[in-house]
Amino acid sequence: MSPCKLKKSEPYDIFKQLPLEIINKIVLHLDLNDVLNLKLVNKMWRCVYVNQNEIWARICEDLNIRIIDYSRCLNDRSRHDSECIGYACVASEKLFGPLCDYWQTFNHYIMIIKNIKNNDFPTIYIRRPCVEQSYCTDDYIVNINCQLKDPVQIIILNGANKPINNKILPIFNEFEKLIRLRKYPLKVIGNKRYLVFEICSIIFVYSISKTQFTKRFFKVIQKSVEYGLNEDDFNEEFLNNHCDTKFDLYDHKLAMVHPAISTLFLTDLSTGKTYKELEFSSRKCNVDSMKCSDYRLMIGITRRKKKGLKTEHLAIVYHMKGCTQNNRLKIPLLGPVTQFKVTSNCIGVENTGSATPFITKQKNSYLNVFWLECDTFSFDCTRKYIYYNVNQSIFQYDLFKSMLSKFEVVQKIAVDAISNLLPLTPINDRYLLVRSTFPNSYDIFDVKEHVCVRSIQLTAGYSLVHVGKLSIMFSNSSQFMVIAFS
């Protein structure tokens, strides 16, 4: 029907004539502000045209917002007035119906941004029992004390103004025997899906569903599945030869390195299979740091040169998409690697030397390496900038402009603002946690407005133990202090 044949009272909507897939393709070419304006046009745009996972998945990907990072979020909306500007989306959902998953995730992220900017988040104090070791995430705290009847206890964090739940972790018999010895180092790592304990290359894997921790399997990396079922398998010689391992976890992928045999192993925790082995050195070396990401493995090593007592420091990067054992990148360094920091298109190698290498992937699939002189650095979570500090000043390096090589890529955004003792740690694409120049204090720094939005002053004895999307945690000998953004 042509517009001239419509009655004046009937609005003409050309988009009703188009398939929803075509509308999606059109909206995908728009930027975020345009999409946010479209949802205000009318109920049809709000409930149908824009309420599509494909649209918001692209927006979340651009901002590096993952559903799993914000899955436990805003559990206590009742403390807020649903009519306030910051929570207009909550009222909108009540009026017009549910949002698609990625739009809901985006709204969770926006609410956390506003909470931080408005200082609208609480501080929670949790009693810390007498423990030998703790491990913290946004969702739970693992406390280990081998002298107790139940050596591993879990504190479940449900968000602001919600009760704290305590759980006793079910223990593998072999795990309990090893930790009772208190002779070999116990390492812990976890995320929202898995919790892993490691002793002398033996991993004990728990799956996490909501707040339930379930025993999955235990195995010895590099040995057969049946190994460890006999009591004499874990003899003293074996344990002593495997106590210097390091490991890292990304989603369901666990990477473990054995310095004694210079080999790195990849294990799929969803299946329990070790599916790849990579030899990273031809002679004995020390492993300084390692990192596992979606399709890359990074390892920093120190080894002696063939002649003399001098040592060499190397950063080794494996790209696991279509690459072979020999297709790896080695970067000589002036000091040992302290940590790797990663985005989808850039890798930074923090080390004790005077210069930091950054590795970017070009469109032609070649890897490009450039160097910055800095004390510490952090990536913007949107993958567009590098923030680094030199002599208490913060600088912003524009990765996109650097690829064009036509514009000024460095901008000083803060002077005499921070201490050089702590790396710049991203909370999200808007805020960094930095160590203040004042004793026992930290600042939350806004990289867009170039100001500190909040200072956190600590009493003596507190130390930083966790920085996540939903919280920051400090601890002393008697309690945990959780600054919860949700």
N, C-alpha and C positions, 0 to 999 in steps of 0.2 A: 504494500500500500504506500502510495506516495504521500509526502507530508501535506500536500495541498488538499487531499481528500479527508484528512483528519479533522474532527471537530476541534474548535478552539480550546475546549476544556480538556482534551486528551493530549498529554505530553508525548512527544515522539522520542522513543529511545532506540536508536539504531543498534545498540549493543544487544538488544533482544533478538536481533536477526542473525547474530554471530554465534558460532559454537563457543563453548566456554574455553576450549583449548586455544582458539585464536585470540580471545581476550587475554589469556595468560601470556601468550607470546608478546602481545603488545605491552602489557604491564611490565614484563621482564626487562624491557628496554628503558624503563624509567628509573630515576634515582629514588632514594629513600624518602625524601621530602615530598616528591610527587605522589608516591604510594600512600603516604600518610594523609595527604590532602584528598586523594580519591575516596578513601574510606568515609570521608565526611560528606560526600555528595548526597547520598540517600541510603535507605535501608537495603536496596538491591545491591549497591556497590559494597556496602559494609558486610552483608551477610552472604553474598554469593560471589560477585566478581573478584573481590580482593581477598576473600576468605579462602585462600587456596594454599596448600602446603608448598607447592612448587615456587610460588612467589616469595613466601617468607623464608623458605629454605635458602634461597639465593641471598636474601638480605642477611640472614644469620651467618652464612658462609663468609660474606664480605666483612662482617664484624667479628668473625671468629667466635661466634656464639654457638656452643654445642648444647643439644637438649640434655645430655647426660650431666653437664656441669650445673645446670639450673633445675634439675628434676626435683630436688627437695628445696622448695623455695616458697616464701610467703605463706607459711603454714598458719600464721596468726594474723589474718587480715582484720579481725574484729577490733583490734586496737586502733584502727584508722577510721576516719570518717569517709564513707564511700562517696560522699559528694565533693570531697576536696579535689583539687586539680590533679594532684599526683596519682589519684586512684580513679580517674574518670573511666579508665578501661574496665575496671571492675564493675562499675555501674552499667557501662555499655553492654557488658556480657550478660548482666541480669535482664536488661531490656530486650536485647536482640538475639540472644542465644549464644551457644558455645563458639569459641574460636578454634581454628585448626591448630594442630600441635605446635608448629613452628612459630605461628603468630603468638600463641600463649607463651612460648619460650622467650620471644622477643620482648613481650610485655614484662615478664619477670626480670629480664635484664634492665629494662628502662626503669623499673621501680627501684632496683638496687642502685642504679646511677643517681636517682633522685634522693634516695635515702642517704647516700654518702655526701652528696652536695649539700643537703639540708641538715646534716648531723642528726638524722632521725634514725638512729640505731642504738641498741642497748649494749651494755657490757655485762657479761655473764661470768660469774665466778663459780668454779667447780672444784670441790675438794680433791686434792691429789693424794692418793694413799701412798704408803711407803712402797716405792717401786724401784726396781733396778734399771728399767728402761721403758720409754714411752714412744709411741708413734702416733701422729695426729693427722687427720684429714678434716674436710668440711663436715663430714657426716659421723665420724666416730673417732674415739681415742683408744688406743691399745696400750694397756698397762701390763708390764711383765715383772713378776717377782717369783723367782724360782723357789723361795723358801715357803711360800704359801701352799695350802692344800690344793687350791685351784690357781695355778701359776699365771694364767692369762685371763685378764678381765677386759671387757669392752664397755666403754661408755658411749651410748648412742646419743647423738646430738640431733634434736628435732627442730631446731630453729629458735627464734626469740620467744620468750614467755611460754615455752612449752616444757613439760617435765623432762628431766634427764633420766634415761633408762640405763640400767646396769645389767650386763649379761656375763655369764661365765662361758668362755669359749670351750667347746668340746675338743679334747686333745687326742691326737694320734698316740698310741702307746710308744712308738719309736721316738716321737717328738718329745714326750715327757721324759724318757730315759736320757736323751741327749741334753736337755736343758737342766735337768737335775745335776748333771756332772759339773756344770758351771765352769767348764774348762775351755770350751770352744766358743768363738764369737757367734752371736745370734743376730741375724739381720732381718729386718721387717720392711715390707713395702705393700702398698695397697691402693686401690681406687674404689669406684662405686660398684664394681662388679666382682673383684677378687681381692683376697687378702692372702699374702704369701709370706711364709717364714722360711729362712734358709740357714742351715748349719752345715758347713763343710761340703758344699755342693749338693746337699740333700734338701729338696724343697717340699714343703707341706702346704698344700693349696686348699683354700676355703672359697666357696662361691657365696656371693651376697645377693639376697633378694629381699627388697624392702629393708627390714631390720634383722633378718635371719641370716646367721652364718652357718653354713653347712660344709662338713668335711667332703672334699672331692677326691683327692688322691695325694700320695707322696711318691717321690721317685728320686733316684740319683741321676743327676745330669751326666750324660756320656756313658751311662751303664744301661744294661737291659732292664726291661720292665720288672722282671722277676728278682733282680738284685735288691737286697735289703729285706727279703722275707725271712732269711735265716739270721739267727742271733749273732753269729760270728762274722757276718758280712761287714759290719761297721766296727772293725778292729781299730786299735790305736794308730797303727801305721797309716791306714787309709785316711782317718780323720786328720792327722797331722799334715798329710800331703795335700789336703783340700780345704784348708782353713783360710786361705787368702783370696777367696773369690769376691767378685763384685757383681751386682745385678741391677737391672732397671726394668720397669713395667710400663707398657703402653697398651691400654684397652685389654685385650686378651693375649697380648704378645709379651713374653718374658725373655729378656736377653741376659745371659750370664757369661762372665769371662773367667777363664782359668789361667792366671799368669804362669803357673808352673809348666803348663804345656802350650802356652801362647795360642790358645784357641778360644773362640767365642761361639756360644751355642744359642740357638733360638728355639723356644718352646711355645707351642700353642696351648694355652691353659684350657681352652674349651674342649680339646681332644686329649690333652696330656702327652702329645707326641712332640719329640724334639726333631725338628724338620730341617735344620740347617746348621752346618759347622763351618766356621771361617778361621783360618790360621792367620794371625795378624803380625807375627814376628818369627824370624828364623833363629833367633837366639833369646836367651833368658832376659826378661825385662820386668819392670814394675809397672802396674796399671794405676795411673793417677786419677782418672775419671772416665765415666762412660755414660752414654745417653742412647735411649731407644725412642724412636718416633714412628710415625705411620709407615713409612717405607725406607727409613734410613737408620743406620747404626753408626755411632761415633765412639771412638775410643782414644784416649790420650795415654801415651806410654813414655817411659824413660828407660833407656838401655845404654849399656856401655858400648863404646865404639870398639871395633876389632883390635885396634892398636892403642895401647896406653890406657889410662884410667879415666879419660874424659867421657862424659855422658852426652847423649843426644836426646832431645825431647821432640816427640812427633805427635801430631793429631792425624788420625786415620778416619776417613769418612767412606762408608759403604752406601751406595745407592742400590736398593734391592729391586727396583723395577727394571727387569731386563738386563741386569748387569752381572758380570761373571766375577770370579774370585780375583782376577787380575785387574778388573776395571774398578779401581778404587783410587781415592785421592789421598796423598800423603803431604802434610805441611810441616816443615821443620820450624821449631819454635825456640825462643831464647830462654824459656822457663817451662816448668811442668804445667799441664792443663789443670785448672781448678774446677771448671764446669763448662758444659756445652749448653747453649741456648738456641732454640730452634723455632722457626716459623715454616710455613709451607714452601717459601721461596728463598729462605736465607738461613744460614747457620753461622753462629758466632762462637768463637773459641776463646773463652776467658782463660788467661794464663798469667803467671807471675812475671813474665817478660815485660818489656816496655811498650810493645805494640800488640794489637789484637787483630787476628785475621777474620774476615767475613767472607763467606762463600755463597754466591748467588747463582741461580740457574738461569741461563739466557734462553731466548726463544728457540735458538738453534740447538738446544740441549747441551751446549758446552757450559762448563763450570767456570765462573769468573771469581778470582780472589782479589780482594782489596784490603788494605790495612788502615786502622785508626789507632792513634796514640791516645789511650784512655786508661783510667784506673778501673772502672767497672762499667757495665752497660746493661741495657734491657731493650727488648723489642716492644713496639706498640703491638697490641693484640690484633689490630687490623692488618698487620704485616706491611705497613706503609713507611714506618719510621724506625730508626734506631735512636735511643736516648742513651747518652753516655756522659760521664762526669770526669772532669780534669780540674784539679785544684779547687774543689768545692763548688764548681760551676757545672750546670747541666746544659748539654748541647743536644740539639735535634738534628739528625741526619736523614734527609729525604731519599729513600731508596728509589722511588720512581724517577725523580729528577736526575739521580745519579746515572740511571740507565740511559737517559736522553743526552747527558753530558753537555747540556746547553745552559743550565741554570745554576745558581748558587744553591748548594745542597746542605749547608750547615748553618744553623741558627742558634745563638745562645738564648736560652729561655729562662735561666735563673743564675744568679751570681751569689757566691758565698752562702749557699743555701743548705748544703748537706755535708756530712762527713764522708770521707773516702773509705771508711772501714767496712761498709756493707754494700753489696750489689744493689742496683736499682731493681726493684721487684714489681712486676706489673700485677695489679688487681684485675683490671679489665682494660679496654682500649682508652679509657678516660683518666684513670688514676694509677699512680705509682706509689709504692711504699718506699720511703727513703730514710736513712739514718740521719737524724738532726745533728747540728753542731753542738747542741746543748747536751749535757750528760744524761744518759738513761732516757732518751726521748726519740720518738719517730714522728715523721710527718707524712700525711697523705697529700700527694702533689698532683694538681690538676694540670695535665700537659696541654690542654686546649686553652685554658685561661691563664696559664703560667703563674699560678698562685697555690699556696698550701691551704687546703680547705679544713684541715684538722690536725692538731698536734696531740700526740699521745705521750703523756708524761708518766714514766714508770718509777716505782720505788726501787731501791737497790735490791739486787738478787733476781730480778726478772730477766728472762732471755726470750728471744723470738724463736718459736718452734714451728710455725706454719703460716703461710700466706696463700689463700685460696680465693675463688670467685665469690664465696658466700661469707667468709670470715677471715679474721687474723687472730692468731693465738700466741699468747705469751705464757710462760710458766716459771714458777720458782719451786722450792723444795716442798711447799705445802699446798699449792693450788694452781689451777689453770685459769687464765683470764682470757675469755673469748669475746672478741668484738664482732658481733653478728650483724651483717648487712641485711639479712632477710628477716 
